[in-house]
Amino acid sequence: MYIKLNNAKSNATSYAYTGTHDLASDLETIVFVHGASMDHTVWAHQSRYFAYHGYNVLAVDLPAHKFSQGELLPSIERMAEWLNQMIGQMIGQTVGAAFHIVGHSMGALIALEAAANFNHPDAGLNSLTLIGFSYPMSVTPQLMDAAQHNPSEAYSMMTQWSHRSAIGGEPVPGFWSAGMQLSMMENSTPGAVHTDLVACDNYNNGETAFADIHCPMLFLSGALDKMAPAKLAKAQANKNECAEIVLIPECGHSIMSESPDGVLDELKRFIGGRRK
């Protein structure tokens, strides 16, 4: 599904995967937000399930990622503003008034900031899920330098650090998560990995954002995550009375592909439990 934002400065269109279904005004909507230099396909297993089980699904491509046009946005705040703009445009047109936002890695920061500024008068935010989350989301100088000067090296570093193992242990025969992630990043927009990592490294509004969120929150992390250590997610979850944290065993940062059913089961439990 392609969406043209009403107040965009250009004619750029944005893309969101909807599970090939028409959106319905009487269904709750789940918005999925991908991470740095990724795209909507990281949610293939989870988004397709919800699209076929009574929800509207919007698995977005951020601007200048995959099928979405426009320029790369330089900050988490700008990306969250874009996301809320898209949500606001959809309200009252094709979707209902109840929303859930799910974000992974950089997408978790975007989801957090968007949730804190979810001020749509005709809609409500029923839940927020932060997957592979850490705050602050600091980027090592080595990775930042590679992202700017040698993107291929950055892709390799991020792929290696995102998985518990480079080979073997895949949940689906013939499926190679690390190879698919590397290919996805290699086909991303030039400059995307550096722009996205700078946005993560510079984001410092997390504590303020959390104070402005009052819906139920789920922190979902891989127990073996090296990119966003689960201990940081746990520490943040423990500060919020409306939050819970779940660790998926034997998983790294690429949790949706290393444990697709594990993530889906937790989303079904958490989001389904808040269904109106």
N, C-alpha and C positions, 0 to 999 in steps of 0.2 A: 504494500500500500504506500503510495506517495502522497505527501502532505505538503502544500505550499503555505508557509506561514504568512499571515495577513500583513504584518508590519515588518516583514523582512526588507532589508535595504536593497536586495537584489531579487532576481527571479529564481533563486536557488530553491530546490525542492528537497524535502527531507523524507527519508524512508523509514518505515516501521513494518516488521513482519507481523502479520495478524493471524497466521495459521491458515491462510487461504479462505478464512471465513469473513463474511460481512460483519461489521461491528453492530452491536445491538444496544439500544438505549436502556433496556431493562436489565442489563448484566453488569456486574462489577468488573473493573478493568485492572489488569496487572501490567505495570510498565517495567520492562527489563532494560537495564543500562549496562553496557559492556565496559571493559577496562581499556588500558592504554594500548593503542595501535591494534585493537581488536575490532570486532563488528558483531552484528546481531546473531551470527551463526553459533556463537559460543553458548547460546541458550536453546539450541535446537531441540534437545530432549525435553527440557522443562517447559518451554513455551508451547511446543506442540501439544503436550498433554493438556495444559490448561485451556488451550484454544478449543479442544475437543471435549471438554468437560465443564461447560457452562460458564466460561469467563470470556470477556474480551481480552485480547493480548496485544500489546504494543511493544515488541522487541526492537528498540530503535537502533539505527545507525547514527552516531553523533555526526555533526557537520564535518564534511571532508573525509568521512570514513565509509568504506564500502560503497553503498548506493546513494548515500546522502551527498548532496552538492554543498556549495558554500565554502567558506574559509575555515581553516583550523582555528578553534577558539583557544585563547592563551591562558585561561584560568578556570579553576573549578567553579567559581562564581558565575562566569559567563556561560559555561556549559549548563549549569543548573538553571540559569535564567532562560536559556533556550529550551530546556526540558519543560519548565513550567509554562512557557509560552505555548509550546505544542499541546500540553495538557489542557490549558485554558481554551485553546481553539477547538479542541475536540468536545469539550463539555457542552451539552445541549444540542450538539449537531448529530453525533453518531454514537456516543457512549453515554453511560449513565453517570451518576453523581458520586459513586463510591470507588475509591482508588486504593491500590496497593503498589508500592514502589520497591523494586528489588535491584540492587546494584552489586557489581563485583569489582574489587580492587579500586582503580580510579573511579569506576562507576559507582562504587559504594560511597566515595566522597561526594560525587555528584548527587547521588540519591539523598545523602544526609543534608546537603545544602538546599536541595530542592524541597525536601520535606520541611525544613525549618522555615522556608518561604512559601509554603503551600497555602496561599491566601485567596483561593478561589471561592467566592461567596456562595456559589451554587453547588459545591462539591465538598466531599470530606475525604480525608486520608485515613483509611482503616488500619493500615500496618506499614511498617518499614523493615526491610530485610537487608542487612549489610553482610555480604559474603567476601571472605578474603580481606577483611578490613583491618587497618591499623591507623592510628593517629598519634603523632604525626606520621605521614607516609613519606619518610625521608628516602632520598635516592642517593646511593653511593657515588662519590666523585668519579670512580672508574666507569660506572654504567652511564653516568651523565655525559662524560667525555666521549664514550663510544657512540652514544645516541646522536651526538652532534656531528662527530667526525667520521665515524665508521658504523653506520646503522646495522650492517650485517652482523658485526660483532655484538652489538647490543641485542639483536634478535636472538643470537645464540646464547648469550648470557642469561637473558630473561627466560628463555625456554628451558635451559638447564636448571635454573634456580626454581622454576615453577613446578617441577615434577619431582616426585619422590624417587623415580628411576627413569633413566633415559630409554630403557628398553624393558619389555616384558611387563606382566601384571596388568594388562589392559582388560577392562570389563567386557569388551566385545571382541570376538575373534576377528583378526584382520584389521583392527583399529589401532592406530599409532598416534596417540594424543600429542606427543612432542613434535612429531613430524607435521601434523596438521596445524599446530600453533605456529611453528616456524614458517610454514608456507603462508599462513594468513598474514603474518607480520611482514614478510617479504613482499607481499602484494598490497600493502597499505600505502596510503598517500605519502609521497616523499616529505620528510620533515615531521610526520605525525608522531613518531616515537619520541623525538626530542621535545616537541611542543607538549605532548601529554605528560611526560615525566617532569618537565619543569612545572607544569600546573600542579601535579601531585606534591612536589617538593616545596612549592611556595604556599600551599594552602595552610592557613593558620586560624581559620574561623571555626574549628571543630567544637570547642567547648561552648562557644556562644550558640552554635547551631543546636547542639544537644539540649541546651536549656530551653529552646523554643519548640521542642518536639514533645508531644504528649500522647501520641498513639503507641500501641504495642510495638516493640522492636525485637527482632531476632538477629543475633550475631551468629553467623555460621562460618566456621573456619576449619581448614584442614589441620589435623593435629601435627603434621610434619611440615607446615608452611614455613619456607625460608624467606619468602619475599615480604610477607606480612605476618610476623610471628603471632601465633594464637594467644600468647600471653598478653599482648597489647590489646587485642579484642576483648579478652576476658577482663582486663583491668577497666576498660571503658564500660563494659556491660555491667560490672559491679557497681558503677557509679549511678546507674539509672534504674529507678524502681520499676519502670515499665518494660525493662529489657530482660531477655534471657539469652544464654549462650549455649551453643551445641558444637561439639568438636567431632568431625568425621575422622575416624581412625584411618591410618595408612594412606593419607592424602596430603599432597602439597598444596601449592597455590592454585593450580589449575583444577580446582575441586569439581567443577561441573562436568569435566570429561573424565577425571580419575574415579569419581563416584557419582555417575549421573543419577542413579536411582536413590542413592543416599541423600543427595541434594533435593531431588524431587519429593521424596517421602517427607522430609522436614518442611518443605514449602507447602505440601498438601496439608500437613498437620497444622502448621502455623496459620497460613492464610485461610484455609478451610474453617478453622476454629473461630475466625473473625467474620465469617460470612453473615450478612444481615438477612 
